[in-house]
């Protein structure tokens, strides 16, 4: 088990693996930043590629979940990876693979 302490400046709230295996993950921190993390191992060295997916635009993130397709029911979107991101103000659908794209934003109604 490896510990990487230099990736975030604030507490991490969510970490989800979005590809089969444990090399691709998405994480959100207390400031509302969402990062795609790709873990690599070359010989005995471990590296992490970190790319900012969303920067504080949605407020504090309360949940991140990859939306999986059913392997027994082929679909046109099987080659696409979509994340559902929930914050205190909105719900976002973000495509992260093959390209990064905001698909839809649902505003939460005011109470």
FENLINCOR-V492904 format. One record per residue. N is the residue number from 1. RES is the residue in three letters. PHI is phi in degrees with one decimal (NA if undefined). PSI is psi in whole degrees, 0 to 359 (none if undefined). Layout:
N|RES|PHI|PSI  N|RES|PHI|PSI
This chain:
1|UNK|NA|128  2|UNK|-105.8|146  3|UNK|-115.2|127  4|UNK|-116.3|108  5|UNK|-99.3|351  6|UNK|-98.8|8  7|UNK|-80.2|327  8|UNK|-128.1|149  9|UNK|-96.6|342  10|UNK|-124.3|168  11|UNK|-59.9|144  12|UNK|-87.1|130  13|UNK|-98.5|326  14|UNK|-139.9|141  15|UNK|-138.9|125  16|UNK|-133.7|136  17|UNK|-86.6|130  18|UNK|-114.7|6  19|UNK|-130.2|151  20|UNK|-63.1|132  21|UNK|104.8|188  22|UNK|-125.3|32  23|UNK|-101.6|338  24|UNK|-115.7|124  25|UNK|-142.0|165  26|UNK|-127.1|139  27|UNK|-137.6|146  28|UNK|-123.8|148  29|UNK|-112.9|180  30|UNK|-66.5|337  31|UNK|-82.1|351  32|UNK|96.6|11  33|UNK|-84.1|141  34|UNK|-120.6|129  35|UNK|-123.5|142  36|UNK|-93.3|127  37|UNK|-116.3|128  38|UNK|-119.3|116  39|UNK|-91.2|130  40|UNK|-123.5|146  41|UNK|-128.6|120  42|UNK|-120.7|113  43|UNK|56.6|252  44|UNK|-111.6|6  45|UNK|-103.8|138  46|UNK|-109.3|135  47|UNK|-128.5|158  48|UNK|-130.3|124  49|UNK|-94.4|123  50|UNK|-118.9|125  51|UNK|-128.1|130  52|UNK|-73.9|124  53|UNK|-94.5|321  54|UNK|-150.0|131  55|UNK|-116.2|95  56|UNK|56.5|11  57|UNK|-75.3|333  58|UNK|-100.6|0  59|UNK|82.9|195  60|UNK|-67.5|129  61|UNK|-85.7|126  62|UNK|-99.8|343  63|UNK|-165.3|144  64|UNK|-134.2|127  65|UNK|-139.0|132  66|UNK|-74.8|142  67|UNK|-98.2|111  68|UNK|-90.4|146  69|UNK|-92.3|161  70|UNK|-83.3|119  71|UNK|-67.4|344  72|UNK|-92.7|355  73|UNK|-127.8|92  74|UNK|-57.1|142  75|UNK|-145.8|156  76|UNK|-64.2|337  77|UNK|-95.4|15  78|UNK|-65.0|333  79|UNK|-89.5|5  80|UNK|-111.3|138  81|UNK|-109.9|124  82|UNK|-120.1|137  83|UNK|-110.2|139  84|UNK|-101.1|125  85|UNK|-120.5|124  86|UNK|-113.4|133  87|UNK|-126.5|184  88|UNK|-72.9|343  89|UNK|-115.6|341  90|UNK|-158.7|167  91|UNK|-121.3|131  92|UNK|-119.0|144  93|UNK|-112.9|120  94|UNK|-124.8|127  95|UNK|-85.8|129  96|UNK|-112.4|346  97|UNK|-148.1|132  98|UNK|-82.1|338  99|UNK|-128.5|161  100|UNK|-89.2|126  101|UNK|-155.9|137  102|UNK|-78.5|119  103|UNK|-88.1|315  104|UNK|-159.8|150  105|UNK|-126.6|123  106|UNK|-106.6|117  107|UNK|-77.1|139  108|UNK|-80.1|138  109|UNK|-68.6|147  110|UNK|-75.1|139  111|UNK|-89.6|none
